[in-house]
Amino acid sequence: MDWPQLTGALIGLVGVPLGILMGEMLRRRQRAEQFAAAIFAKRLEAYDTLTAILIESHGIATHVINAPGLSSDERHDLISMAIAPIAEHTTRSVLYIDEELGAHCTALFMGVEEFQDQPDEDKEVSIKRLNREWIETRRMILEDSGVTKVNKLFRDINRPRISSPVIERIRELKREQGYRG
């Protein structure tokens, strides 16, 4: 047996297993991509529902903050009614909603019932903190759900020119506040 024949046989011995391994890797990757589309759709649905629940809960929290006539027990009951659906949904959707983000969302409105009992200065600080956390929560949901990345991709594809005095002011405020969305 001479070197050219030996080299051909050696390439065949290495090439066949390497081809099998590469084929298996490609097949697994394709399978993962098929599952990824289904999982992305479920995640998007779970986060969409979470956002709707959060908006309702935010409305309840705002009512509790702005209604001085409510008793301590009434405020507590209302905030409990705002928090319970968030906790239930994040627990039910544990496969699709990030566990830490779900815990953050559940805790977002905890303590709001006590704002009325605080001195005016502390109440204002608490309201500002809640507003910052509310904005940050929405940003985190958009980011973790993949919507932020998809929106950036759409902007890169069709390069829309979206501008108005209102939009420019929003962009200016975002820059001033260091918004990362």
C-alpha positions as CSV (number, residue, x, y, z in Angstrom):
1,M,0.0,0.0,0.0
2,D,1.5,3.4,-1.0
3,W,1.0,6.8,0.6
4,P,-1.8,8.1,-1.7
5,Q,-3.9,5.0,-1.0
6,L,-3.2,5.2,2.7
7,T,-4.0,8.9,2.8
8,G,-7.4,8.3,1.0
9,A,-8.3,5.5,3.5
10,L,-7.3,7.8,6.4
11,I,-9.4,10.7,5.1
12,G,-12.3,8.2,4.7
13,L,-11.9,6.9,8.3
14,V,-11.8,10.4,9.7
15,G,-14.4,11.9,7.3
16,V,-17.2,9.5,7.8
17,P,-17.4,9.9,11.7
18,L,-16.9,13.6,11.3
19,G,-19.7,13.8,8.8
20,I,-22.0,11.8,11.1
21,L,-21.1,14.1,14.1
22,M,-21.7,17.2,12.0
23,G,-25.0,15.9,10.7
24,E,-26.2,15.1,14.2
25,M,-25.2,18.6,15.4
26,L,-27.1,20.2,12.6
27,R,-30.1,18.0,13.2
28,R,-30.2,18.9,16.9
29,R,-29.7,22.6,16.2
30,Q,-32.6,22.5,13.7
31,R,-34.8,20.7,16.3
32,A,-33.9,23.3,18.9
33,E,-34.8,26.1,16.5
34,Q,-38.2,24.4,15.9
35,F,-38.9,24.4,19.6
36,A,-37.6,27.9,20.0
37,A,-40.4,29.3,17.8
38,A,-43.0,27.6,19.9
39,I,-41.4,28.6,23.2
40,F,-41.0,32.2,22.0
41,A,-44.7,32.3,21.2
42,K,-45.7,31.0,24.6
43,R,-43.3,33.4,26.4
44,L,-44.7,36.3,24.4
45,E,-48.2,35.2,25.4
46,A,-47.3,34.8,29.1
47,Y,-45.6,38.2,29.2
48,D,-48.5,39.9,27.3
49,T,-50.9,38.5,29.9
50,L,-48.5,39.6,32.7
51,T,-48.4,43.1,31.3
52,A,-52.2,43.3,31.2
53,I,-52.4,42.2,34.8
54,L,-49.7,44.7,35.8
55,I,-51.6,47.5,34.2
56,E,-54.8,46.6,36.1
57,S,-52.8,46.3,39.3
58,H,-51.1,49.6,38.7
59,G,-54.6,51.2,38.4
60,I,-55.6,49.7,41.7
61,A,-52.3,50.9,43.3
62,T,-52.9,54.4,41.9
63,H,-56.4,54.4,43.4
64,V,-55.1,53.3,46.8
65,I,-52.4,56.1,46.7
66,N,-54.9,58.8,45.7
67,A,-57.9,57.8,47.9
68,P,-57.2,59.2,51.4
69,G,-60.7,58.2,52.5
70,L,-59.9,54.5,52.5
71,S,-59.2,52.7,55.8
72,S,-56.0,50.8,56.4
73,D,-57.8,47.5,56.0
74,E,-59.5,48.6,52.7
75,R,-56.1,49.7,51.3
76,H,-54.6,46.4,52.3
77,D,-57.4,44.4,50.8
78,L,-57.2,46.4,47.5
79,I,-53.4,45.9,47.2
80,S,-53.8,42.2,48.0
81,M,-56.3,42.0,45.2
82,A,-53.8,43.7,42.9
83,I,-50.9,41.5,43.9
84,A,-52.7,38.1,43.9
85,P,-53.3,37.8,40.1
86,I,-49.6,38.7,39.5
87,A,-48.4,36.0,41.8
88,E,-50.8,33.5,40.4
89,H,-49.9,34.2,36.8
90,T,-46.1,34.2,37.4
91,T,-46.4,30.9,39.2
92,R,-48.7,29.4,36.5
93,S,-46.3,30.6,33.8
94,V,-43.1,29.6,35.5
95,L,-41.9,27.8,32.3
96,Y,-42.0,31.1,30.3
97,I,-41.6,34.0,32.7
98,D,-38.1,34.5,34.3
99,E,-38.4,33.5,37.9
100,E,-36.6,36.6,39.3
101,L,-38.6,38.9,37.1
102,G,-41.8,37.2,38.2
103,A,-40.8,37.7,41.9
104,H,-40.0,41.4,41.1
105,C,-43.4,41.9,39.5
106,T,-45.2,40.2,42.4
107,A,-43.4,42.5,44.9
108,L,-43.8,45.7,42.8
109,F,-46.9,47.0,44.6
110,M,-46.2,45.6,48.1
111,G,-46.2,48.3,50.6
112,V,-48.3,50.8,48.5
113,E,-51.1,50.5,51.1
114,E,-48.8,52.2,53.6
115,F,-48.1,55.3,51.5
116,Q,-51.1,57.1,53.0
117,D,-49.7,56.7,56.5
118,Q,-46.4,58.3,55.6
119,P,-45.5,62.0,56.0
120,D,-45.9,64.0,52.8
121,E,-42.2,64.1,52.1
122,D,-41.8,60.4,52.5
123,K,-45.0,59.7,50.5
124,E,-43.6,61.7,47.6
125,V,-40.3,59.8,47.7
126,S,-42.2,56.4,47.8
127,I,-44.4,57.4,44.9
128,K,-41.3,58.4,42.8
129,R,-39.6,55.2,43.7
130,L,-42.8,53.2,42.6
131,N,-42.9,55.1,39.4
132,R,-39.3,54.4,38.6
133,E,-39.8,50.7,39.4
134,W,-42.9,50.7,37.3
135,I,-41.0,52.0,34.3
136,E,-38.1,49.6,34.9
137,T,-40.5,46.7,35.2
138,R,-41.9,47.4,31.8
139,R,-38.4,47.7,30.3
140,M,-37.4,44.4,31.8
141,I,-40.5,42.7,30.5
142,L,-39.9,44.0,27.0
143,E,-36.3,42.9,27.2
144,D,-36.8,39.4,28.6
145,S,-39.8,38.7,26.4
146,G,-37.6,39.4,23.3
147,V,-39.8,42.2,22.1
148,T,-37.0,44.8,22.5
149,K,-34.7,42.8,20.2
150,V,-37.5,42.1,17.7
151,N,-38.4,45.8,17.6
152,K,-34.8,46.8,17.0
153,L,-34.6,44.2,14.2
154,F,-37.8,45.7,12.6
155,R,-36.3,49.2,12.8
156,D,-33.1,48.0,11.2
157,I,-35.0,46.3,8.4
158,N,-37.4,49.1,7.4
159,R,-35.7,52.1,8.9
160,P,-38.8,54.1,9.7
161,R,-38.5,57.9,10.3
162,I,-40.7,58.4,13.3
163,S,-40.6,61.9,14.7
164,S,-42.8,64.6,16.1
165,P,-42.4,67.2,18.8
166,V,-44.0,64.8,21.3
167,I,-41.7,62.0,20.3
168,E,-38.6,64.2,20.3
169,R,-39.5,65.4,23.9
170,I,-40.0,61.7,25.0
171,R,-36.5,60.9,23.6
172,E,-35.0,63.9,25.3
173,L,-36.6,62.8,28.7
174,K,-35.3,59.3,28.2
175,R,-31.8,60.6,27.5
176,E,-32.0,62.8,30.6
177,Q,-33.1,59.8,32.8
178,G,-30.6,57.4,31.3
179,Y,-33.4,55.1,30.0
180,R,-31.9,52.0,28.4
181,G,-34.9,50.8,26.4
